[in-house]
Amino acid sequence: MTARLGLSSAEVLLATWPNLHDGWPPVVRPTLLEVIELHAALSVATNALHLANHLADA
């Protein structure tokens, strides 16, 4: 099992679990707080990427 982040310019490997063959549902059960925090972190990362692209174009 692997976790990947697909970006417009590349795909980034986040993690690999070689012994996990059945998929995520029986293993990963995030709490609501974890989902909210992940969303916030991805929002910050997205905004930083947009800002970096904007500054690179300027």
C-alpha positions, 0 to 999 in steps of 0.5 A: 500500500502506498500513499501518493500526492498528485500535483500538477507537475509531479506525483509525490510518494508520501509513505509506503506500507509493504505489508498492508495488502487489503487497503485502508478501510480496516486499518485507518479510521481518522477522527473528526479532529484529524480530518479537520486538521488535515484539511487545514494543513492542506489548505495552508499548503495549497495557499502557499503553493498558489502564492509561490506560483504567483510570486514566480510569475511576477 
